């Protein structure tokens, strides 16, 4: 390690390139390989999306926006949650837009997590969770879900809670396993957390990829 590298933040020095990215880089070198690594579709961006972006540039929509994002987009997000999940969020005060889910997670961690905190994470998990937690000087607390069909159970959660627990991450449908919780399973977790000062960080980026049953979003249980 060079003298300059030693000056980098200690928490950042401990971060490694995720296994998914390492595997993606290796597979990219294999001709005709089918990529099942990154969470992106196997088709290009649809033409109407590209055309809308081009039109926005032509109209000069290339300047700063409000920090939370333009209001029409926040209103659209609010309508989406109301239409699909009967949830009501004020687009002025309770909705912000980010450049993808990873930025949103980073902002949440920066806002909520202090050095020495613990964040409970059901595993297997999206690799970035660990990096984001460790960069805050906090500790990821893993819950092995292999014996419970890759689902976090109320009992397993209860065993991991300590006086240092600041948050629990719920990622359902799960990345990478694809499983999700039903209403009864989620309610049992709610019963564990409802009277405790623990944040729930609910990553629902794959909520529209539920083809059987009904998606039960964690944030519908707000208190």
C-alpha positions in Angstrom: 0.0 0.0 0.0 1.4 3.4 -1.0 1.7 6.3 1.4 -1.2 8.1 -0.3 -3.4 5.0 -0.1 -2.8 4.9 3.7 -4.5 8.4 3.9 -7.8 7.1 2.5 -10.6 6.7 5.0 -10.1 3.5 7.0 -13.7 2.4 6.4 -13.3 2.7 2.6 -10.0 0.8 2.7 -11.9 -2.3 3.9 -14.3 -2.3 1.0 -13.7 -4.8 -1.9 -15.2 -5.0 -5.3 -18.3 -7.1 -5.0 -18.3 -10.8 -6.1 -21.1 -10.0 -8.6 -19.0 -7.4 -10.3 -15.9 -9.6 -10.3 -17.8 -12.4 -11.9 -19.5 -10.0 -14.4 -16.1 -8.7 -15.5 -14.9 -12.3 -16.1 -18.0 -13.5 -17.9 -17.8 -10.4 -20.2 -14.7 -11.8 -21.7 -16.4 -15.1 -22.7 -17.9 -15.0 -26.2 -21.7 -15.7 -26.4 -21.9 -16.2 -22.6 -25.4 -15.5 -21.1 -25.1 -13.0 -18.3 -27.0 -13.9 -15.2 -25.1 -11.5 -12.9 -26.2 -7.9 -12.9 -29.9 -7.0 -12.5 -30.5 -5.6 -16.0 -32.8 -6.9 -18.8 -31.5 -8.7 -21.9 -32.9 -6.0 -24.2 -31.9 -2.4 -24.9 -33.6 0.6 -23.5 -37.0 1.0 -25.3 -37.1 3.6 -28.0 -39.8 5.7 -26.4 -37.6 6.1 -23.3 -34.6 7.1 -25.4 -36.7 9.5 -27.4 -38.1 11.1 -24.3 -34.6 11.7 -23.0 -33.4 13.2 -26.3 -36.5 15.5 -26.4 -35.8 16.6 -22.8 -32.2 17.6 -23.8 -33.6 19.5 -26.9 -36.0 21.4 -24.6 -33.1 22.5 -22.5 -34.0 20.4 -19.4 -30.3 20.1 -18.5 -30.1 22.4 -15.5 -30.3 21.9 -11.7 -33.6 20.7 -10.3 -34.9 20.9 -6.8 -32.8 18.7 -4.5 -35.7 16.2 -4.0 -36.4 16.0 -7.8 -38.9 17.7 -10.0 -42.4 17.8 -8.5 -44.2 16.1 -11.4 -41.9 13.0 -10.9 -42.5 13.0 -7.2 -46.2 13.3 -7.8 -46.0 10.3 -10.2 -44.2 8.3 -7.5 -46.9 9.2 -5.0 -49.7 8.2 -7.4 -47.9 4.9 -8.1 -47.8 3.9 -4.4 -51.4 5.0 -3.9 -52.7 3.1 -7.0 -50.7 -0.1 -6.4 -50.5 -0.3 -2.6 -53.1 2.1 -1.2 -50.4 4.1 0.5 -50.5 7.9 0.8 -47.2 9.8 0.8 -47.0 13.6 0.4 -45.0 14.3 -2.8 -43.9 17.7 -1.4 -42.6 16.4 2.0 -42.3 12.6 1.9 -40.9 11.7 -1.6 -37.5 12.2 -3.0 -36.0 10.9 -6.3 -32.5 9.4 -6.6 -30.3 8.1 -9.4 -31.2 4.5 -8.8 -31.8 2.4 -5.7 -28.1 2.3 -4.7 -28.0 6.0 -4.2 -31.2 5.9 -2.2 -29.7 3.3 0.1 -26.5 5.3 0.4 -28.5 8.4 1.4 -30.5 6.4 3.9 -27.4 5.0 5.5 -25.8 8.4 5.7 -28.9 9.9 7.3 -29.6 7.1 9.9 -26.5 5.2 10.7 -23.7 6.3 13.1 -20.4 4.7 13.9 -20.8 1.8 16.2 -24.4 1.0 15.1 -25.5 -2.4 14.1 -27.7 -3.1 11.0 -29.4 -6.5 10.7 -29.2 -8.0 7.2 -30.9 -11.2 6.1 -28.4 -13.2 4.0 -27.9 -14.0 1.2 -28.0 -10.3 0.4 -27.3 -7.6 -2.1 -23.5 -7.1 -1.7 -23.7 -3.3 -1.6 -25.5 -3.4 1.8 -22.3 -4.5 3.6 -20.2 -1.8 1.9 -22.7 1.0 2.7 -22.9 -0.1 6.3 -19.2 -0.4 6.8 -18.5 3.0 5.2 -20.6 4.5 8.0 -18.3 2.8 10.6 -21.2 0.5 11.5 -21.5 -3.3 11.7 -23.6 -5.6 9.5 -25.3 -8.3 11.6 -26.0 -11.3 9.3 -29.1 -13.5 9.6 -28.5 -16.8 7.8 -31.8 -17.7 6.1 -30.8 -20.9 4.4 -32.8 -23.0 6.8 -36.0 -20.9 6.5 -36.4 -20.9 2.7 -34.3 -17.7 2.5 -36.9 -15.7 4.5 -36.2 -13.6 7.6 -38.3 -14.9 10.4 -39.5 -13.0 13.5 -37.7 -15.5 15.7 -34.4 -15.1 13.9 -34.7 -11.3 13.9 -35.5 -11.2 17.7 -32.3 -13.1 18.4 -30.1 -10.6 16.6 -31.5 -7.4 18.2 -29.1 -5.7 20.7 -28.9 -2.3 22.3 -26.8 -1.2 19.3 -29.3 -2.2 16.7 -30.2 0.9 14.6 -31.9 -0.7 11.6 -33.0 -3.9 9.8 -32.9 -4.2 6.0 -35.8 -6.0 4.4 -35.3 -6.7 0.7 -38.4 -8.4 -0.7 -38.6 -9.7 -3.3 -35.1 -10.6 -2.3 -32.0 -9.9 -4.3 -30.5 -12.5 -5.0 -32.9 -15.3 -4.0 -36.2 -13.9 -5.4 -38.3 -15.0 -2.5 -40.8 -12.7 -0.8 -42.7 -12.6 2.5 -46.5 -13.1 2.7 -48.6 -10.9 4.9 -48.5 -13.2 7.9 -44.7 -13.5 7.9 -44.4 -9.7 7.6 -46.8 -9.1 10.4 -44.8 -11.3 12.7 -41.8 -9.1 12.0 -43.8 -6.0 12.6 -44.9 -7.4 16.0 -41.2 -7.7 16.9 -40.3 -4.2 15.9 -43.3 -2.1 16.5 -42.4 -1.0 20.0 -38.7 -0.6 19.4 -36.7 2.3 18.1 -35.3 0.4 15.1 -35.6 1.7 11.6 -36.8 -0.6 8.8 -35.0 0.0 5.5 -37.3 -1.6 2.9 -35.6 -2.2 -0.4 -38.5 -3.0 -2.8 -36.8 -2.4 -6.1 -38.2 -5.7 -7.5 -41.7 -5.2 -6.2 -43.2 -5.2 -9.7 -41.6 -8.7 -10.4 -44.2 -10.6 -8.4 -46.3 -12.9 -10.5 -48.1 -15.0 -7.9 -50.1 -13.6 -5.0 -50.0 -10.0 -3.9 -46.9 -7.9 -3.1 -47.0 -6.9 0.5 -44.8 -3.8 0.9 -43.0 -3.4 4.2 -43.7 0.3 4.3 -47.5 -0.2 4.5 -46.9 -0.9 8.2 -45.7 2.6 9.0 -46.2 3.7 12.6 
